[in-house]
Amino acid sequence: MRTALFPAYLALIAICFFWGTVYLGIRIAIEYFPPMILMGGRFFVAGVAILAVSAALKARMPSWREFLVTSAYGVITLGMGIGTLAFAMQWIPSGLAAMLTTTSPFWMVGVEALLPGGQRPNLPTITGMLIGLLGTLLLVTPGAMQQGLGGSIVISFLVLQLGCAGFAVGSILERRHVTTTHPVINGGVQELATGLVFLVPAWFMHQPITWAWRGVWAVLYLIVFGGIVGYSAYLYAMKHLPVSLVSIYSYVNPVVAVIVGSLLYSEDFHVTDFGAMAVILAGVLMVKRYSGRVNGAAHMPSEFVQ
């Protein structure tokens, strides 16, 4: 590991841990705040805080064109990718929601393949994706058989897959976006824009809020460690490390989420759930192993091209 990349690896470690804990943070927060207000408030406050500090430090701000493009990517990445979690966790435990998002790397590979100049998946990669799909079916099928296709697990699965797709599209577009603005500032712009997209319609919906310190502390945790620390670290890591390396957070986060949910929220998980997650992770690891073997160097920063 080169010294110059040490901050990027620290950022990756922060993503793996803090984004694993925010699942429970969202689960607690939605007991007190409606999803639209929760997502809008946490993103808006985090965005304002980052940009205010950056302005005070006289950091370079994006041009209007950069601001608009970065905002659009943020709404896709955060609005769809993270916003869908708040809706899904109204119906399912935080740990299960984390498990259902382990399909993120498959979406990353698929979106990359569809975009112009993207890398096409080879046969081993497709095989790994099919293995991951099998694991996802094992995770969702028992609940679907018990509750029916209109049950909470199936609906949550579909909502979260929409979020995974949005997160993949936004992340890859942002990675391809050429800008001289620091990734942390770009993160602030994206969170500010996403917050406004949620807050404006929430203002007209007049949804009730239950004020309690437990809910407030959960929101503050999401703002600081999910938004300011976590998302800034994610954008920084995406700019300096290969996508395949950064995306390991997607199968570290569920482990953290399950442990935290079990210890602090008494969430129950069955042995079959862990078995299904193991199958999904096997597919993810196979995708990671083989997806970069064809023209892989073209998708890596210069530090990784030996």
RAFENNOR-V926474 format. One record per residue. N is the residue number from 1. RES is the residue in three letters. SS is DSSP state (~ for helix, > for strand, _ for the rest). PSI is psi in radians with two decimals (* if undefined). Layout:
N/RES/SS/PSI, N/RES/SS/PSI
This chain:
1/MET/_/2.11, 2/ARG/_/2.57, 3/THR/~/-0.65, 4/ALA/~/-0.43, 5/LEU/~/0.00, 6/PHE/~/-0.80, 7/PRO/~/-0.61, 8/ALA/~/-0.68, 9/TYR/~/-0.63, 10/LEU/~/-0.70, 11/ALA/~/-0.70, 12/LEU/~/-0.71, 13/ILE/~/-0.73, 14/ALA/~/-0.72, 15/ILE/~/-0.82, 16/CYS/~/-0.69, 17/PHE/~/-1.00, 18/PHE/~/-0.68, 19/TRP/~/-0.35, 20/GLY/~/-0.53, 21/THR/~/-0.38, 22/VAL/~/-0.33, 23/TYR/~/-0.82, 24/LEU/~/-0.63, 25/GLY/~/-0.76, 26/ILE/~/-0.73, 27/ARG/~/-0.70, 28/ILE/~/-0.75, 29/ALA/~/-0.62, 30/ILE/_/-0.14, 31/GLU/_/-0.33, 32/TYR/_/-0.45, 33/PHE/_/2.35, 34/PRO/_/2.62, 35/PRO/~/-0.75, 36/MET/~/-0.77, 37/ILE/~/-0.72, 38/LEU/~/-0.92, 39/MET/~/-0.76, 40/GLY/~/-0.79, 41/GLY/~/-0.81, 42/ARG/~/-0.71, 43/PHE/~/-0.72, 44/PHE/~/-0.84, 45/VAL/~/-0.76, 46/ALA/~/-0.75, 47/GLY/~/-0.78, 48/VAL/~/-0.75, 49/ALA/~/-0.81, 50/ILE/~/-0.80, 51/LEU/~/-0.59, 52/ALA/~/-0.80, 53/VAL/~/-0.72, 54/SER/~/-0.72, 55/ALA/~/-0.68, 56/ALA/~/-0.58, 57/LEU/_/0.03, 58/LYS/_/0.67, 59/ALA/_/2.73, 60/ARG/_/2.21, 61/MET/_/2.69, 62/PRO/_/2.68, 63/SER/_/2.99, 64/TRP/~/-0.67, 65/ARG/~/-0.81, 66/GLU/~/-0.67, 67/PHE/~/-0.80, 68/LEU/~/-0.76, 69/VAL/~/-0.81, 70/THR/~/-0.67, 71/SER/~/-0.76, 72/ALA/~/-0.77, 73/TYR/~/-0.61, 74/GLY/~/-0.71, 75/VAL/~/-0.67, 76/ILE/~/-0.84, 77/THR/~/-0.93, 78/LEU/~/-0.79, 79/GLY/~/-0.81, 80/MET/~/-0.82, 81/GLY/~/-0.74, 82/ILE/_/-0.62, 83/GLY/~/-0.61, 84/THR/~/-0.44, 85/LEU/~/-0.72, 86/ALA/~/-0.60, 87/PHE/~/-0.76, 88/ALA/~/-0.63, 89/MET/_/0.08, 90/GLN/_/-0.34, 91/TRP/_/-0.40, 92/ILE/_/2.78, 93/PRO/_/2.72, 94/SER/~/-0.66, 95/GLY/~/-0.71, 96/LEU/~/-0.69, 97/ALA/~/-0.71, 98/ALA/~/-0.71, 99/MET/~/-0.71, 100/LEU/~/-0.29, 101/THR/~/0.06, 102/THR/~/-0.08, 103/THR/~/-0.03, 104/SER/~/-0.78, 105/PRO/~/-0.57, 106/PHE/~/-0.69, 107/TRP/~/-0.68, 108/MET/~/-0.84, 109/VAL/~/-0.77, 110/GLY/~/-0.78, 111/VAL/~/-0.75, 112/GLU/~/-0.68, 113/ALA/~/-0.56, 114/LEU/~/-0.45, 115/LEU/_/2.61, 116/PRO/_/2.31, 117/GLY/_/0.05, 118/GLY/_/2.82, 119/GLN/_/2.25, 120/ARG/_/2.39, 121/PRO/_/2.48, 122/ASN/_/-3.14, 123/LEU/~/-0.82, 124/PRO/~/-0.63, 125/THR/~/-0.79, 126/ILE/~/-0.68, 127/THR/~/-0.75, 128/GLY/~/-0.68, 129/MET/~/-0.68, 130/LEU/~/-0.64, 131/ILE/~/-0.75, 132/GLY/~/-0.68, 133/LEU/~/-0.70, 134/LEU/~/-0.78, 135/GLY/~/-0.69, 136/THR/~/-0.71, 137/LEU/~/-0.69, 138/LEU/~/-0.56, 139/LEU/~/-0.64, 140/VAL/~/-0.59, 141/THR/~/-0.80, 142/PRO/~/-0.76, 143/GLY/~/-0.64, 144/ALA/~/-0.67, 145/MET/~/-0.58, 146/GLN/~/-0.71, 147/GLN/~/-0.31, 148/GLY/_/2.94, 149/LEU/_/-0.33, 150/GLY/_/0.17, 151/GLY/_/2.95, 152/SER/~/-0.63, 153/ILE/~/-0.78, 154/VAL/~/-0.78, 155/ILE/~/-0.77, 156/SER/~/-0.70, 157/PHE/~/-0.81, 158/LEU/~/-0.73, 159/VAL/~/-0.77, 160/LEU/~/-0.57, 161/GLN/~/-0.61, 162/LEU/~/-0.73, 163/GLY/~/-0.74, 164/CYS/~/-0.71, 165/ALA/~/-0.79, 166/GLY/~/-0.72, 167/PHE/~/-0.69, 168/ALA/~/-0.81, 169/VAL/~/-0.88, 170/GLY/~/-0.72, 171/SER/~/-0.78, 172/ILE/~/-0.69, 173/LEU/~/-0.72, 174/GLU/~/-0.67, 175/ARG/~/-0.62, 176/ARG/~/-0.25, 177/HIS/_/2.10, 178/VAL/_/2.06, 179/THR/_/2.62, 180/THR/_/0.03, 181/THR/_/2.50, 182/HIS/_/2.48, 183/PRO/~/-0.58, 184/VAL/~/-0.72, 185/ILE/~/-0.70, 186/ASN/~/-0.69, 187/GLY/~/-0.70, 188/GLY/~/-0.73, 189/VAL/~/-0.77, 190/GLN/~/-0.70, 191/GLU/~/-0.68, 192/LEU/~/-0.83, 193/ALA/~/-0.77, 194/THR/~/-0.69, 195/GLY/~/-0.74, 196/LEU/~/-0.66, 197/VAL/~/-0.60, 198/PHE/~/-0.70, 199/LEU/~/-0.62, 200/VAL/~/-0.92, 201/PRO/~/-0.56, 202/ALA/~/-0.55, 203/TRP/~/-0.61, 204/PHE/~/-0.15, 205/MET/~/-0.34, 206/HIS/_/0.87, 207/GLN/_/2.49, 208/PRO/_/2.55, 209/ILE/_/2.37, 210/THR/_/1.92, 211/TRP/_/2.15, 212/ALA/_/2.58, 213/TRP/~/-0.60, 214/ARG/~/-0.77, 215/GLY/~/-0.68, 216/VAL/~/-0.77, 217/TRP/~/-0.64, 218/ALA/~/-0.74, 219/VAL/~/-0.74, 220/LEU/~/-0.68, 221/TYR/~/-0.75, 222/LEU/~/-0.70, 223/ILE/~/-0.84, 224/VAL/~/-0.95, 225/PHE/~/-0.42, 226/GLY/~/-0.68, 227/GLY/~/-1.18, 228/ILE/~/-0.90, 229/VAL/~/-0.95, 230/GLY/~/-0.92, 231/TYR/~/-0.62, 232/SER/~/-0.73, 233/ALA/~/-0.67, 234/TYR/~/-0.84, 235/LEU/~/-0.65, 236/TYR/~/-0.78, 237/ALA/~/-0.68, 238/MET/~/-0.50, 239/LYS/~/-0.36, 240/HIS/~/-0.21, 241/LEU/_/2.74, 242/PRO/_/2.56, 243/VAL/~/-0.71, 244/SER/~/-0.56, 245/LEU/~/-0.79, 246/VAL/~/-0.63, 247/SER/_/0.02, 248/ILE/_/-0.34, 249/TYR/~/-0.49, 250/SER/~/-0.37, 251/TYR/~/0.02, 252/VAL/~/-0.70, 253/ASN/~/-0.80, 254/PRO/~/-0.65, 255/VAL/~/-0.81, 256/VAL/~/-0.76, 257/ALA/~/-0.73, 258/VAL/~/-0.77, 259/ILE/~/-0.83, 260/VAL/~/-0.74, 261/GLY/~/-0.66, 262/SER/~/-0.73, 263/LEU/~/-0.71, 264/LEU/~/-0.28, 265/TYR/~/0.04, 266/SER/_/0.68, 267/GLU/_/2.38, 268/ASP/_/2.46, 269/PHE/_/2.46, 270/HIS/_/2.79, 271/VAL/~/-0.65, 272/THR/~/-0.55, 273/ASP/~/-0.79, 274/PHE/~/-0.61, 275/GLY/~/-0.75, 276/ALA/~/-0.71, 277/MET/~/-0.63, 278/ALA/~/-0.68, 279/VAL/~/-0.74, 280/ILE/~/-0.80, 281/LEU/~/-0.58, 282/ALA/~/-0.74, 283/GLY/~/-0.69, 284/VAL/~/-0.81, 285/LEU/~/-0.65, 286/MET/~/-0.71, 287/VAL/~/-0.76, 288/LYS/~/-0.65, 289/ARG/~/-0.66, 290/TYR/~/-0.25, 291/SER/_/-0.40, 292/GLY/_/0.14, 293/ARG/_/-0.30, 294/VAL/_/1.99, 295/ASN/_/0.49, 296/GLY/~/-0.59, 297/ALA/~/-0.43, 298/ALA/~/-0.29, 299/HIS/~/0.20, 300/MET/_/2.63, 301/PRO/_/2.83, 302/SER/~/-0.46, 303/GLU/~/-0.40, 304/PHE/~/-0.11, 305/VAL/_/1.86, 306/GLN/_/*
